[in-house]
Amino acid sequence: MGRIPEDELEFRFFRAGGPGGQNVNKVSTAVQMRFDALNSPSLTEGARARLMKAAGSKLTQDGVIVFTATRFRTQERNRADAIERLEALVEETWRAPAYRVPTRPTRASKERRLKAKSGRASIKSGRGKPALD
């Protein structure tokens, strides 16, 4: 895995529902992956805060992010799916968002805007019924 070592991940396997015939009643193919984001040494403080905020309902009160993967019919593919989903979440929140420096409009841009507004107003005022003089 990229930024998070696999020894920080905890896997539990259980039987999944859905299609699969007899196999679904015998084999534990579903995966529950747990990652302790609160106590992970591989995250910086900023990345930890962003990751925990982005995790939303996947985050427990203990600071553990839980992914459940039941999409595939094999344990290996479900395990890989859970890891991919965590990697995607970590990659999305790893870098801090760029700070936007607020700017003010220039005098010329204000004048262009006002000129366009008055031009549009004169076009619209010419659309009414002609005045009877």
C-alpha positions, 0 to 999 in steps of 0.5 A, a space after each residue: 500500500 502507498 502511504 499506510 502500511 498494511 500492518 496498521 490494517 485489521 481484517 475480519 472475514 464473515 459470511 456475506 449475503 447475496 448471490 452465490 448459492 451454497 457457497 455463500 452459506 459456507 465461505 466467509 468471503 465478506 471483509 471488514 477492514 479497520 484502520 485506526 486513523 486516530 493513533 496511526 503514526 503514518 499520518 500527519 496531524 493535518 492529514 489525520 484531521 482531513 481524513 477523519 472528516 472525509 470518512 464521515 459515517 465510516 468513522 467510529 467514535 474511537 477514531 477507527 475507519 471501517 470499510 466493509 467489502 462484499 462486492 466480490 465473491 472471493 475473499 482476496 478480491 474483497 480484501 483488495 477492494 477495501 484497501 483500494 477504497 481506503 487508499 482512494 480516501 487517503 489520496 483524496 485528503 493527503 494534501 491540504 487544499 490550496 489557500 485562495 487569496 481573495 482579490 479585489 476587482 480593478 477599476 477598469 473591470 468595474 467600469 466595463 461592468 457598469 458600461 455593459 449594464 447601461 448598454 443592456 438597459 438601453 437595449 431593453 428600454 427600446 423594447 417597450 411600446 413607442 411613446 405617443 408624442 
